[in-house]
Amino acid sequence: REASGKWVRVNKTPILDMKYRVTGLFEGNTYEFRVFAENMVGLSKPSPSSDPIKASRPITPPGPPINPKLKDKTKESADLVWTKPLKDGGSPILGYIVECQKAGTTQWNRINKDELIRQCAFRVPGLIEGNEYKFRIKAVNIVGEGEPRELPETVLAKDILAPPEISLDVTCRDLITVRVGQTIRITGKVKGRPDPEITWSKDGKVLVQEKHVEILHDLPNVELQVKEAKRSDHGKYIIAAKNSCGQAQAFAVVNVLDRPGPCPVRNLKVTDISSDRCTVTWDPPEDDGGCEIQNYILEKCESKRMVWSTYSSSVLTNYAKVTRLIEGNEYIFRVRAENKMGTGPPTETHPIIAKTKYDRPGRPDPPDVTRVSKEEMTVVWNPPEYDGGKSITGYILEKKEKRSLRWVPVTKTPIPERRKKVTNLFPGHEYQFRVSAENEVGLGEPSLPSRPVIAKDPIEPPGPPTNLRVVDSTKTSLTLGWGKPVYDGGAPIIGYVVEMRPKVEGADPEAGWKRCNVAAQVIHTEFTATSLDEKQLYEFRVSAQNQVGLGRPAELKEAVSPKEILEPPEIELDASMRKLVTVRAGCPIRLFAIIRGRPAPKVTWRRMGIDNVIRKGQVDLVDTMAFCVIPDSTRDDSGKYSLTLVNAAGEKAVFVNVRVLDTPGPVSDFRVSDVTKMSCHLSWAPPENDGGSPVTHYILQKREADRKTWATVTAELKKTSFQIANLVPGNEYYFRVTAVNEYGSGVPSDIPKPVLASDPLSEPDPPRKLEVTEITKNSATLGWLPPLRDGGSKIDGYIVSYKEHDQPADRWTEYSVVKDLSIVVAGL
């Protein structure tokens, strides 16, 4: 019957055997069986029920895996893959076994010894680089292991090398377009063996992981995310991959859509201005926001009202003609670019006035006054740069006395020329003049006033300057000095003119002179001529000038050539530098001095000592001050410093003593002596550098060689030696000494090698109780006991020597070296 079902008779006729094959069962169902015995009388009672059994096919071991192959390998591992067997033997596959055979051997070794492999893939570890291997795979079910399937080829354990390959996703190969605020995603795959190093860059700048940028590398998959994109994030993004086999790169172009900007439209101008219209022109903005500009918005505003109104919101070109302006009103215009993302920032014009395109003339330059006498002056001027669009018809000249405020026209009608003789002036009075230009539109603004001029008869040019001389000289320049002229010609000296020429024998006295101060007039009584040739002789002359003109020149007595004036170096030390310079450790050392010399001397700061050079100092030269600054000073910066000046005229040196107050340096000559198994003696010399303060005491520490922590033996040691006691025999010890002064503990000094706590080695005592235990006609057997003292080291052996009885005492012959306490001496 089926489990808990109705009993059904299986055989229709009695069975003579003790077994029977039941058919007609359903696979997967569970059945119970019972048997009746039958004789001539009838049927017996049924037997007890059998155990429930499930109807299923016969179970056999599984078949071999299909198509095993090598997927990947390195010098230490191999990745195998396969397909499950076609036949599972009637039971589910529980797992797989991978076996390995090393080339040159016949033994197969199971790799996964502890548990079965559940997947159809496995990485074989522990290979030895350069060796060849065979692999085979077995499937396992509940019955046991199936037939193995071997990889068709042998596997050589070595790395697979391949240059990088980059393949961006299809969506990233063309233009990537996103809106402002969205995330830019660039994805792709990178292959290469070994795994390549990957870098992302944009516009030559390497991108790194940050809040705005996220870089995801899960080889072969790579991804770059730029979150909350801004317009400035548009451009060319480059991915580069590099390994030991080569390199590769790819790029993606990203466009971020935004409103036009941030720079507004450019070159906004207003032209063709008339009484009721004008033309506004502009250039497109440098950045269109990543999409085409659809139109421009033009607005206008009257300055006196400051209310903006839209003139046109759909201007398609980069210009617009504005009409219906009110003559005489002042207007401001502004323009904004617009694309599908919105409108950009505006650009405003300067205020313009709606008027006819012709205007009154501009302001002329201040007029000049020439030909001065006590009753009249001649005034000349130039036309204005701007004539208002119409020709100048005349000029209005006005005058006033310097102390007066009222300007008076010189003539009643405009003056057609640009020159006018002004008469009827009062002698001795000081006058100023100004001029205005006039055209058909009207009278322009007056010029600025001319310089004040006194109405008096003409004055003379000044006399020659006095005491012309050379006050300084270099290889390429000469500096001249002079005094004011004795006679100024009746007017103040307004400047000087310096001239020079190369000396030529027999030259015309007035030929070849060249003005030195071309750019501006010399006001002071000194001038330096530069860019001279030291091999050339030059002649110089200087002329004074007043408002009338140049006076007679004063010439240098003889021709001169530029040459270097030599002055030996001089050093002036500050009073604080002459004594001992003392600083605390960690504070900067500042050394300085005033230096002189011609030519400028070469400045060298040195520290006297081993290196003789300041390695970490900052040396500077400002005008005549030489500086040496050493930041973060330490005890090692103490010593004697030298400042040396060298030039063509000589050499000068000064010395400055510096003391840095610091903790002491390490002690010197640290030694260990008299070592026994319980004690040793330590000694040392005081530190060479005491940090600028006497050493007050020493701290002595020890540690066992197998420990890291130091134990203090004594912290207030005044002497430079100490006897260490209570050592553990056989242990190795390190010792450390630290000098201490008023600024603290200095640099510790350790012994270089550990000290073994043991007694010093010596020769062992003689063996004891040497006896002849047996003797024959040609041999003797000896025995003895070990010595009382082994000399501090293990006995390595015993030397056995012999001599004949009548031989001298020093004629012993060495027989053998033995480690035992007995020996048979043969050959006697």
Helices and strands as residue ranges (DSSP letters): E 30-31, E 53-54, E 66-73, E 78-83, E 95-102, E 109-110, E 121-124, E 132-140, E 149-150, E 155-156, E 162-168, H 170-173, E 176-179, E 184-193, E 197-202, E 205-206, E 213-218, E 221-226, G 231-233, E 235-243, E 246-257, E 266-271, E 278-283, E 295-302, E 308-315, E 319-322, E 330-339, E 342-343, E 347-348, E 352-353, E 368-370, E 377-380, E 394-401, E 408-409, E 419-422, E 430-438, E 453-454, E 466-473, E 478-483, E 495-502, E 514-515, E 526-529, E 538-545, E 554-555, E 567-573, H 575-578, E 581-584, E 589-598, E 602-608, E 618-622, E 625-630, G 635-637, E 639-647, E 650-661, E 668-673, E 680-685, E 697-704, E 711-717, E 721-724, E 732-741, E 744-745, E 749-750, E 755-756, E 768-775, E 779-785, E 798-802, E 813-818, E 822-826
